[in-house]
Amino acid sequence: MSGRASAKGPFRTVAFDLFDTLVDFDPTRLPEVDTGGKMERTTTRPAYDALYEGGYALPHYPAFHLLWLDTSRQVWADRDNDPECREVASTVRFRRLMDRMVSIPAAQKDEAAALARESHMEALIGAALFDPARFAMLDRIREGGLRMGVVTNFDHTPAAHRLLERRGIAPYLDVVLVSEEEGYRKPSPRLFLKAAERLGAAPGEVLFVGDTFEADVVGPQKVGMPCAWLNPKGGQVPEGCRPPDFEIRKVEETLRLLGLC
């Protein structure tokens, strides 16, 4: 196809989920460590090492790992049971972890929490891959005159922006909404309404593309925003749920939905 592409159809803008939609999270790129008789891929080891090198008094690594997992489970359970879909910032989660580290003095807990959080986030960024072939998709959307955005559930906004910058995605985006900064998680309608407003379109003029049914299909449906479910494994629509407007196997199929191929 040659020449300048132009979008056809009802969509003026498109917004993507981030993880496992626009970028692929590959857990095999996380460090593999012995967590106490069991090999696991985890970010707890680089965080532990950073704290140890920073001179903080710590329990043995297996105990640290278990406290990390238990703290995360507690925080995420509270978050997931919130009917308003409010986000819990990573700052809160890591401070709660440090509160359980009795060997770290109270005056040092905030700094220790920040160090552990940053080590964790850097490991996550390292495991998030962007297929360079997708630049062609982003180029075609931009050439078609459509504005683009990202709406992601992520509990540390600076890390989300670092990821987008390092993978070369940021220059294509007109809007980036991160749940930690917004205070709410998908499927809260607040995020989708704000995305449409920031993109300068009515909700019905935005195509939302994402891989998680509840967050990326149910959420847009609440505000009348058309959605494309990225469903590479051919999963079934959950019982009792309304099907998405579109279903795709690869994110690059977004171009077809936008009339750009």
C-alpha positions in Angstrom: 0.0 0.0 0.0 1.5 3.3 -1.0 0.6 6.9 -0.4 -0.9 8.5 2.7 -3.4 6.4 4.6 -6.7 7.9 5.8 -9.0 6.4 8.4 -12.4 5.2 7.2 -15.4 4.6 9.5 -16.6 6.0 12.7 -13.4 6.2 14.7 -11.5 9.4 15.2 -9.1 8.1 17.8 -7.8 4.8 19.2 -6.6 4.0 22.7 -4.7 0.9 23.8 -4.1 -1.0 26.9 -0.4 -1.2 27.7 0.7 -4.6 29.1 0.1 -7.6 26.8 -1.5 -5.4 24.3 0.9 -2.7 23.1 3.8 -4.3 24.8 4.3 -7.9 25.8 5.3 -8.9 29.3 7.8 -11.8 29.2 8.2 -13.2 32.8 11.2 -15.3 31.6 13.2 -12.1 31.5 12.8 -11.7 35.2 15.6 -13.0 37.4 15.2 -16.7 38.3 16.2 -17.3 41.9 15.9 -19.8 44.7 13.3 -18.5 47.1 13.9 -21.2 49.7 14.0 -24.5 47.9 11.9 -23.4 44.9 13.1 -21.7 41.8 11.0 -18.7 40.8 11.1 -15.7 38.4 10.6 -12.7 40.6 11.6 -9.1 41.2 12.1 -9.6 44.9 15.8 -10.6 44.5 17.0 -7.4 42.8 15.0 -5.4 45.3 16.6 -7.3 48.2 20.0 -6.9 46.7 19.6 -3.2 46.3 18.5 -2.8 49.9 21.4 -5.0 51.1 23.9 -2.9 49.1 22.3 0.2 50.5 23.2 -0.9 54.0 19.7 -1.8 55.3 19.3 -4.5 57.9 17.2 -7.2 56.4 16.0 -10.7 57.2 17.2 -13.6 55.2 16.1 -13.5 51.6 13.5 -16.3 51.7 11.7 -14.5 54.6 11.9 -11.2 52.8 10.4 -12.9 49.7 7.5 -14.3 51.7 6.8 -11.0 53.4 6.8 -9.3 50.0 4.3 -11.8 48.6 2.0 -11.6 51.6 2.0 -7.8 51.6 1.2 -7.7 47.9 -1.6 -10.2 48.3 -3.2 -8.1 51.1 -2.9 -4.8 49.3 -4.3 -6.3 46.0 -7.1 -8.0 47.8 -8.2 -4.7 49.4 -7.9 -3.0 46.0 -9.7 -5.6 44.0 -12.6 -5.6 46.5 -13.1 -1.9 46.2 -16.4 -1.3 44.3 -15.2 2.1 43.2 -12.1 0.5 41.5 -9.7 2.8 43.3 -6.0 2.2 42.7 -3.5 1.7 45.4 -0.2 3.4 44.6 3.0 1.3 44.7 4.3 3.8 47.3 1.7 2.5 49.7 2.4 -1.1 49.0 6.2 -0.8 49.5 5.8 1.3 52.6 3.6 -1.4 54.1 6.3 -3.9 53.2 8.9 -1.9 55.0 6.6 -1.5 58.0 6.9 -5.3 58.4 10.7 -5.1 58.3 11.3 -4.6 62.0 15.1 -4.4 61.5 14.8 -1.2 59.5 14.5 1.9 61.7 11.3 4.0 61.2 13.3 7.0 60.0 14.7 4.9 57.1 11.5 3.1 56.0 10.4 5.7 53.3 13.8 5.7 51.7 14.0 1.9 51.8 10.6 1.6 50.3 11.5 3.9 47.4 14.7 1.9 46.7 12.9 -1.4 46.7 10.1 0.0 44.5 12.5 1.4 41.9 14.5 -1.9 41.7 11.2 -3.8 41.2 10.0 -1.4 38.5 13.2 -1.5 36.6 12.9 -5.3 36.5 9.4 -5.1 35.2 10.4 -2.6 32.5 13.2 -5.0 31.5 10.6 -7.7 31.0 8.2 -5.6 28.9 9.0 -6.1 25.2 7.8 -4.1 22.1 7.9 -5.8 18.8 9.6 -3.3 16.4 7.2 -4.4 13.7 4.4 -2.6 15.6 6.0 0.8 14.7 4.5 0.2 11.2 1.1 0.0 12.9 1.7 3.2 14.9 3.0 5.0 11.8 0.0 4.0 9.8 -2.4 5.2 12.5 -0.6 8.6 12.7 -0.6 8.9 8.9 -4.3 8.3 9.0 -4.8 11.4 11.1 -6.0 9.6 14.2 -5.0 10.6 17.7 -3.7 7.8 19.9 -3.7 7.1 23.7 -2.8 4.5 26.3 -4.9 3.7 29.3 -3.2 1.3 31.7 -3.7 -0.2 35.1 -0.3 0.3 36.7 0.6 1.4 40.2 3.6 3.6 39.4 3.2 6.3 36.8 6.9 7.2 36.4 7.7 3.6 35.5 4.9 3.5 32.9 6.3 6.6 31.2 9.9 5.3 31.4 8.7 2.2 29.6 7.0 4.1 26.8 10.0 6.3 26.4 12.6 3.5 26.3 10.6 1.5 23.7 10.1 4.5 21.5 6.3 4.5 21.8 5.9 7.8 23.7 6.3 10.1 20.6 3.2 8.5 19.0 0.9 9.1 22.0 -1.3 12.1 22.5 -2.7 10.9 25.9 -1.3 8.5 28.6 -3.6 7.7 31.5 -2.0 5.6 34.3 -4.3 4.3 37.1 -1.9 5.3 39.8 -1.9 8.9 38.7 -5.7 8.9 38.0 -6.6 7.2 41.3 -8.9 4.6 39.7 -8.4 1.4 37.8 -10.1 0.0 34.7 -12.9 -0.9 34.4 -13.9 2.3 36.1 -15.8 4.5 33.6 -13.8 7.5 34.8 -10.7 6.5 32.9 -12.5 5.9 29.6 -14.5 9.1 29.8 -11.3 11.0 30.6 -9.5 9.3 27.8 -12.2 10.3 25.3 -12.2 13.9 26.6 -8.4 14.2 26.4 -8.4 12.7 22.9 -11.0 15.3 21.8 -13.7 12.8 20.9 -17.0 11.4 22.0 -16.7 7.9 23.6 -18.4 6.4 20.6 -15.7 7.8 18.3 -12.8 6.1 20.3 -11.8 2.5 19.6 -10.4 0.9 22.7 -8.1 -2.1 22.3 -7.1 -4.4 25.2 -6.5 -8.0 26.3 -8.3 -8.2 29.7 -12.0 -8.8 29.3 -13.2 -7.1 32.5 -10.9 -4.1 32.3 -10.7 -3.6 28.5 -14.1 -4.7 27.3 -16.6 -4.3 30.3 -15.0 -0.9 31.1 -15.4 0.7 27.7 -18.9 -0.8 27.3 -20.0 1.2 30.4 -19.5 4.5 28.6 -20.5 3.4 25.1 -17.0 3.2 23.8 -16.4 0.5 21.1 -13.9 -2.0 22.0 -11.7 -4.7 20.4 -10.8 -7.6 22.6 -7.3 -8.8 21.9 -7.8 -12.5 22.4 -4.8 -14.4 21.0 -5.7 -17.8 22.6 -9.4 -17.7 21.5 -10.9 -17.6 25.0 -14.6 -17.5 25.5 -16.6 -14.5 26.5 -17.3 -14.8 30.2 -20.8 -16.1 31.0 -23.4 -13.3 31.3 -21.2 -10.7 29.7 -21.9 -8.8 26.5 -19.5 -9.7 23.7 -17.0 -7.0 22.5 -17.7 -5.1 19.3 -14.6 -6.7 17.8 -12.3 -9.6 18.5 -8.8 -9.8 17.2 -5.9 -12.2 17.6 -3.0 -9.7 17.0 -2.9 -6.1 18.0 -1.8 -5.2 14.4 -5.4 -6.1 13.3 -6.4 -2.8 14.8 -5.5 -1.3 11.4 -8.3 -3.3 9.7 -10.8 -2.1 12.2 -9.8 1.5 11.6 -10.0 1.1 7.8 -6.3 1.6 7.4 -5.3 -1.5 5.5 
